[in-house]
């Protein structure tokens, strides 16, 4: 799961944008990025788990403004980081960072978002993405049986119903596994 050392992420992290700065320059889906951040509740269990094991961790998200999956997951993680104050979240754009993106291909594709978990020294501990496991399985099963537009709206409904719970659970499980040495 680990693909890079700290030296590989020093410059990338320095050039990455804080979530709020990325959203401020977003053009295509800014209302979605802002709306998901504003309306998604962060459960108490997620805040507690994040701070139990997340002190000093950094989440580096590879995204693009146009990506519906990114705009439905990364705002949830950014809000978790803001509320918990124990995780720092920054964003890089996929198309401006092909060398980083190409380390995290999904079935040979540059699928996003990818969230890289880094320790305080910028050493990679693991990564998550491009979407929650249950949704990814559904998308893969239906990618050839319905139009892209129909899939998009079903995916949006899934995210709205899930309210970020799957994203939070999966990322926190990943973080907890890295803290246990697993």
C-alpha positions in Angstrom: 0.0 0.0 0.0 2.8 2.4 0.8 4.4 3.8 -2.4 6.5 6.8 -1.4 8.8 8.1 1.3 8.7 11.5 3.1 11.1 13.1 0.6 8.7 12.4 -2.2 5.9 14.3 -0.5 7.7 17.3 0.9 7.3 19.5 -2.2 3.9 18.1 -3.0 2.6 19.0 0.4 4.1 22.5 0.3 2.4 23.2 -3.0 -0.9 21.6 -2.0 -3.8 23.9 -1.3 -5.8 24.0 1.9 -9.4 22.8 1.2 -10.9 26.3 1.5 -8.4 27.7 -1.0 -9.1 25.0 -3.5 -12.9 25.5 -3.3 -12.5 29.3 -3.6 -10.9 28.8 -7.0 -13.3 26.0 -8.1 -15.3 27.0 -11.1 -17.4 24.1 -12.3 -18.8 22.5 -9.1 -18.1 25.1 -6.3 -21.8 25.0 -5.1 -21.5 21.2 -4.7 -18.2 21.3 -2.9 -19.5 24.1 -0.5 -22.9 22.4 -0.1 -21.6 19.0 0.9 -19.2 20.6 3.4 -21.9 22.8 4.9 -24.6 20.2 5.2 -22.9 16.9 6.0 -22.9 16.2 9.7 -19.8 14.8 11.2 -20.8 12.2 13.8 -19.3 12.3 17.3 -17.9 8.8 16.8 -15.9 10.0 13.8 -14.5 13.0 15.7 -13.5 10.8 18.6 -11.9 8.1 16.4 -10.0 10.7 14.3 -8.4 12.3 17.3 -7.6 9.0 19.0 -5.3 8.0 16.2 -5.1 11.0 13.9 -3.0 13.5 15.8 -0.4 15.0 13.5 -1.7 13.1 10.4 -2.1 14.8 7.1 -4.6 13.9 4.3 -3.5 14.8 0.8 -6.4 14.5 -1.6 -5.9 14.2 -5.4 -9.0 15.8 -7.0 -10.4 17.9 -9.9 -13.2 20.4 -9.5 -15.4 18.6 -12.0 -15.2 15.2 -10.3 -18.6 14.3 -8.6 -17.0 11.6 -6.4 -14.3 14.1 -5.1 -17.0 16.8 -4.5 -19.0 14.3 -2.5 -16.2 12.8 -0.3 -13.4 15.3 0.1 -15.6 18.0 1.7 -16.6 15.4 4.3 -12.9 14.7 5.1 -12.1 18.5 5.1 -14.9 19.1 7.6 -13.7 16.2 9.8 -10.2 17.8 9.8 -11.6 21.2 10.6 -13.8 20.1 13.4 -11.4 17.5 14.9 -8.4 19.8 14.6 -6.2 16.7 14.6 -6.0 16.0 10.9 -4.8 18.5 8.3 -6.3 18.2 4.8 -4.8 19.6 1.6 -5.7 19.2 -2.0 -3.8 18.8 -5.3 -5.2 18.7 -8.8 -4.8 15.5 -10.6 -4.1 16.9 -14.0 -1.4 19.2 -12.6 0.3 16.4 -10.7 0.5 13.4 -13.1 3.6 11.9 -11.4 1.8 11.7 -8.1 -1.5 10.5 -9.7 0.2 7.8 -11.6 1.3 6.1 -8.4 -2.4 5.5 -7.5 -4.1 4.2 -10.6 -7.3 2.3 -10.1 -7.5 -0.6 -12.6 -5.1 1.4 -14.8 -7.3 4.5 -14.6 -6.6 7.9 -13.1 -9.8 7.6 -11.0 -10.2 10.3 -8.3 -10.4 11.2 -5.5 -7.4 9.5 -4.0 -6.7 10.4 -0.4 -3.1 9.8 0.8 -2.6 9.4 4.5 0.7 10.9 5.6 2.3 11.1 9.1 3.7 14.3 10.6 7.0 13.7 8.8 5.2 13.3 5.4 5.8 9.5 5.2 2.9 7.7 3.4 0.9 5.4 5.7 -1.7 4.3 3.1 -4.3 5.7 0.7 -8.0 5.5 0.1 -10.2 6.0 -3.0 -11.6 6.6 -5.5 -15.0 6.1 -3.7 -16.5 4.0 -0.9 -16.2 0.3 -1.5 -19.9 -0.4 -1.7 -20.4 2.4 -4.2 -17.3 1.4 -6.2 -18.7 -2.2 -6.5 -22.1 -0.9 -7.7 -20.5 1.4 -10.3 -18.3 -1.4 -11.6 -21.3 -3.7 -11.9 -23.4 -1.1 -13.7 -20.9 0.8 -15.8 -22.0 -0.9 -19.0 -25.7 -1.3 -18.3 -26.8 2.3 -18.0 -26.0 5.7 -19.4 -23.3 7.8 -17.7 -26.0 10.4 -16.8 -28.2 7.8 -15.1 -25.2 6.4 -13.2 -24.3 9.9 -12.1 -27.7 10.6 -10.6 -27.8 7.3 -8.9 -24.3 7.9 -7.5 -25.4 11.4 -6.3 -28.4 9.8 -4.5 -26.2 7.2 -2.9 -23.9 9.9 -1.5 -26.8 12.0 -0.3 -28.3 9.0 1.5 -25.0 7.9 3.0 -24.1 11.4 4.3 -20.4 10.7 4.3 -20.6 7.8 6.8 -19.0 5.2 4.5 -16.2 7.6 3.5 -15.5 8.5 7.2 -15.6 4.8 8.3 -13.3 3.6 5.6 -10.7 6.3 6.0 -10.7 6.1 9.8 -10.4 2.3 9.5 -7.4 2.8 7.3 -5.8 5.3 9.7 -6.4 3.0 12.7 -4.8 0.1 10.8 -1.7 2.2 10.1 -1.5 3.1 13.8 -1.6 -0.5 14.8 1.2 -1.3 12.5 -1.2 -3.0 10.0 
